Amino acid sequence: QVQLVESGGGLVQAGGSLRLSCAASARTFLGMGWFRQAPGKEREFVAAISWRGDSTYYADSVKGRFTISRDNAKNTVYLQMNSLKPEDTAVYYCASRNHPVATMSPLTYDYWGQGTQVAVSS
């Protein structure tokens, strides 16, 4: 069982930046993804990264503003969020899958964190 713990959320003004972290309990955490869910909306894909970090994927809404990265020695994946907008406000979830390839579908992920709140004021 892999446990994932997110941190780094908070309140920021539009145009600001935040860096989310996701620490995994297991030494092996393969394909990783970030998803978000705003009030009244479905959970949506944000970014994903393969085990080796050589493949990354982004939702169109965050391309050029968000960057996903990982440090396998620290069992941690990051989401650097720049130029934040009010529409980025959501609970952000980290997810892990038992496969080295990254995907965009939440259905393919096996483990989920509890989430961290990001609020962007206008």
Contacts in CASP RR format, 6 or more apart in sequence:
PFRMAT RR
TARGET T0000
AUTHOR 0000-0000-0000
METHOD contacts of the structure
MODEL  1
QVQLVESGGGLVQAGGSLRLSCAASARTFLGMGWFRQAPGKEREFVAAIS
WRGDSTYYADSVKGRFTISRDNAKNTVYLQMNSLKPEDTAVYYCASRNHP
VATMSPLTYDYWGQGTQVAVSS
1 25 0 8 1.000
1 26 0 8 1.000
1 111 0 8 1.000
2 24 0 8 1.000
2 25 0 8 1.000
2 26 0 8 1.000
2 29 0 8 1.000
2 96 0 8 1.000
2 110 0 8 1.000
2 111 0 8 1.000
3 24 0 8 1.000
3 25 0 8 1.000
3 26 0 8 1.000
3 111 0 8 1.000
3 113 0 8 1.000
4 22 0 8 1.000
4 23 0 8 1.000
4 24 0 8 1.000
4 25 0 8 1.000
4 29 0 8 1.000
4 94 0 8 1.000
4 95 0 8 1.000
4 96 0 8 1.000
4 111 0 8 1.000
4 112 0 8 1.000
4 113 0 8 1.000
5 22 0 8 1.000
5 23 0 8 1.000
5 25 0 8 1.000
5 113 0 8 1.000
5 114 0 8 1.000
6 20 0 8 1.000
6 21 0 8 1.000
6 22 0 8 1.000
6 92 0 8 1.000
6 93 0 8 1.000
6 94 0 8 1.000
6 113 0 8 1.000
6 114 0 8 1.000
6 115 0 8 1.000
6 116 0 8 1.000
7 20 0 8 1.000
7 21 0 8 1.000
7 22 0 8 1.000
7 23 0 8 1.000
7 116 0 8 1.000
8 18 0 8 1.000
8 19 0 8 1.000
8 20 0 8 1.000
8 21 0 8 1.000
8 116 0 8 1.000
9 18 0 8 1.000
9 20 0 8 1.000
9 92 0 8 1.000
9 116 0 8 1.000
9 117 0 8 1.000
9 118 0 8 1.000
10 18 0 8 1.000
10 116 0 8 1.000
10 117 0 8 1.000
10 118 0 8 1.000
10 119 0 8 1.000
11 119 0 8 1.000
11 120 0 8 1.000
11 121 0 8 1.000
12 18 0 8 1.000
12 84 0 8 1.000
12 118 0 8 1.000
12 119 0 8 1.000
12 120 0 8 1.000
12 121 0 8 1.000
13 120 0 8 1.000
13 121 0 8 1.000
14 84 0 8 1.000
14 85 0 8 1.000
14 86 0 8 1.000
14 120 0 8 1.000
14 121 0 8 1.000
14 122 0 8 1.000
15 82 0 8 1.000
15 83 0 8 1.000
15 84 0 8 1.000
15 85 0 8 1.000
15 120 0 8 1.000
16 82 0 8 1.000
16 83 0 8 1.000
16 84 0 8 1.000
16 120 0 8 1.000
17 80 0 8 1.000
17 81 0 8 1.000
17 82 0 8 1.000
17 83 0 8 1.000
17 84 0 8 1.000
18 81 0 8 1.000
18 84 0 8 1.000
18 118 0 8 1.000
19 78 0 8 1.000
19 79 0 8 1.000
19 80 0 8 1.000
19 81 0 8 1.000
20 34 0 8 1.000
20 78 0 8 1.000
20 79 0 8 1.000
20 81 0 8 1.000
20 92 0 8 1.000
20 94 0 8 1.000
20 116 0 8 1.000
20 118 0 8 1.000
21 76 0 8 1.000
21 77 0 8 1.000
21 78 0 8 1.000
22 32 0 8 1.000
22 34 0 8 1.000
22 76 0 8 1.000
22 77 0 8 1.000
22 78 0 8 1.000
22 79 0 8 1.000
22 94 0 8 1.000
22 113 0 8 1.000
23 74 0 8 1.000
23 75 0 8 1.000
23 76 0 8 1.000
24 75 0 8 1.000
24 76 0 8 1.000
24 77 0 8 1.000
24 96 0 8 1.000
25 75 0 8 1.000
26 75 0 8 1.000
27 75 0 8 1.000
29 75 0 8 1.000
29 77 0 8 1.000
29 96 0 8 1.000
30 51 0 8 1.000
30 96 0 8 1.000
30 97 0 8 1.000
30 98 0 8 1.000
30 99 0 8 1.000
30 100 0 8 1.000
31 48 0 8 1.000
31 49 0 8 1.000
31 50 0 8 1.000
31 51 0 8 1.000
31 96 0 8 1.000
31 97 0 8 1.000
31 99 0 8 1.000
31 100 0 8 1.000
31 101 0 8 1.000
31 102 0 8 1.000
31 103 0 8 1.000
32 48 0 8 1.000
32 49 0 8 1.000
32 68 0 8 1.000
32 70 0 8 1.000
32 77 0 8 1.000
32 94 0 8 1.000
32 95 0 8 1.000
32 96 0 8 1.000
32 97 0 8 1.000
32 102 0 8 1.000
33 45 0 8 1.000
33 46 0 8 1.000
33 47 0 8 1.000
33 48 0 8 1.000
33 49 0 8 1.000
33 68 0 8 1.000
33 77 0 8 1.000
33 94 0 8 1.000
33 95 0 8 1.000
33 96 0 8 1.000
33 102 0 8 1.000
33 109 0 8 1.000
34 46 0 8 1.000
34 47 0 8 1.000
34 48 0 8 1.000
34 68 0 8 1.000
34 77 0 8 1.000
34 79 0 8 1.000
34 92 0 8 1.000
34 93 0 8 1.000
34 94 0 8 1.000
34 95 0 8 1.000
35 43 0 8 1.000
35 44 0 8 1.000
35 45 0 8 1.000
35 46 0 8 1.000
35 92 0 8 1.000
35 93 0 8 1.000
35 95 0 8 1.000
35 106 0 8 1.000
36 43 0 8 1.000
36 44 0 8 1.000
36 46 0 8 1.000
36 88 0 8 1.000
36 90 0 8 1.000
36 91 0 8 1.000
36 92 0 8 1.000
36 93 0 8 1.000
36 118 0 8 1.000
37 43 0 8 1.000
37 44 0 8 1.000
37 90 0 8 1.000
37 91 0 8 1.000
37 93 0 8 1.000
38 87 0 8 1.000
38 89 0 8 1.000
38 90 0 8 1.000
38 91 0 8 1.000
41 90 0 8 1.000
43 93 0 8 1.000
43 106 0 8 1.000
44 59 0 8 1.000
45 57 0 8 1.000
45 59 0 8 1.000
45 104 0 8 1.000
45 105 0 8 1.000
45 106 0 8 1.000
46 58 0 8 1.000
46 59 0 8 1.000
46 62 0 8 1.000
46 66 0 8 1.000
46 79 0 8 1.000
46 92 0 8 1.000
47 56 0 8 1.000
47 57 0 8 1.000
47 58 0 8 1.000
47 59 0 8 1.000
47 62 0 8 1.000
47 66 0 8 1.000
47 67 0 8 1.000
47 68 0 8 1.000
47 79 0 8 1.000
48 56 0 8 1.000
48 57 0 8 1.000
48 68 0 8 1.000
48 102 0 8 1.000
48 103 0 8 1.000
48 104 0 8 1.000
49 55 0 8 1.000
49 56 0 8 1.000
49 57 0 8 1.000
49 68 0 8 1.000
49 69 0 8 1.000
49 70 0 8 1.000
49 77 0 8 1.000
49 102 0 8 1.000
50 56 0 8 1.000
50 100 0 8 1.000
50 101 0 8 1.000
50 102 0 8 1.000
51 72 0 8 1.000
51 100 0 8 1.000
51 101 0 8 1.000
52 100 0 8 1.000
53 69 0 8 1.000
53 70 0 8 1.000
55 101 0 8 1.000
55 102 0 8 1.000
56 68 0 8 1.000
56 102 0 8 1.000
57 102 0 8 1.000
57 103 0 8 1.000
57 104 0 8 1.000
58 64 0 8 1.000
58 66 0 8 1.000
58 68 0 8 1.000
59 104 0 8 1.000
61 87 0 8 1.000
62 81 0 8 1.000
62 88 0 8 1.000
65 81 0 8 1.000
65 82 0 8 1.000
65 83 0 8 1.000
65 84 0 8 1.000
66 79 0 8 1.000
66 80 0 8 1.000
66 81 0 8 1.000
66 82 0 8 1.000
67 79 0 8 1.000
67 80 0 8 1.000
67 82 0 8 1.000
68 77 0 8 1.000
68 78 0 8 1.000
68 79 0 8 1.000
68 80 0 8 1.000
69 77 0 8 1.000
69 78 0 8 1.000
69 80 0 8 1.000
70 76 0 8 1.000
70 77 0 8 1.000
70 78 0 8 1.000
71 77 0 8 1.000
71 78 0 8 1.000
77 94 0 8 1.000
79 92 0 8 1.000
81 88 0 8 1.000
81 118 0 8 1.000
84 118 0 8 1.000
84 120 0 8 1.000
85 120 0 8 1.000
86 120 0 8 1.000
86 121 0 8 1.000
86 122 0 8 1.000
87 120 0 8 1.000
88 118 0 8 1.000
88 120 0 8 1.000
89 118 0 8 1.000
89 119 0 8 1.000
89 120 0 8 1.000
90 118 0 8 1.000
91 115 0 8 1.000
91 116 0 8 1.000
91 117 0 8 1.000
91 118 0 8 1.000
92 115 0 8 1.000
92 116 0 8 1.000
92 117 0 8 1.000
92 118 0 8 1.000
93 112 0 8 1.000
93 113 0 8 1.000
93 114 0 8 1.000
93 115 0 8 1.000
94 112 0 8 1.000
94 113 0 8 1.000
94 115 0 8 1.000
95 106 0 8 1.000
95 109 0 8 1.000
95 110 0 8 1.000
95 111 0 8 1.000
95 112 0 8 1.000
95 113 0 8 1.000
96 109 0 8 1.000
96 110 0 8 1.000
96 111 0 8 1.000
97 103 0 8 1.000
97 108 0 8 1.000
97 109 0 8 1.000
97 110 0 8 1.000
97 111 0 8 1.000
98 110 0 8 1.000
99 108 0 8 1.000
103 109 0 8 1.000
END
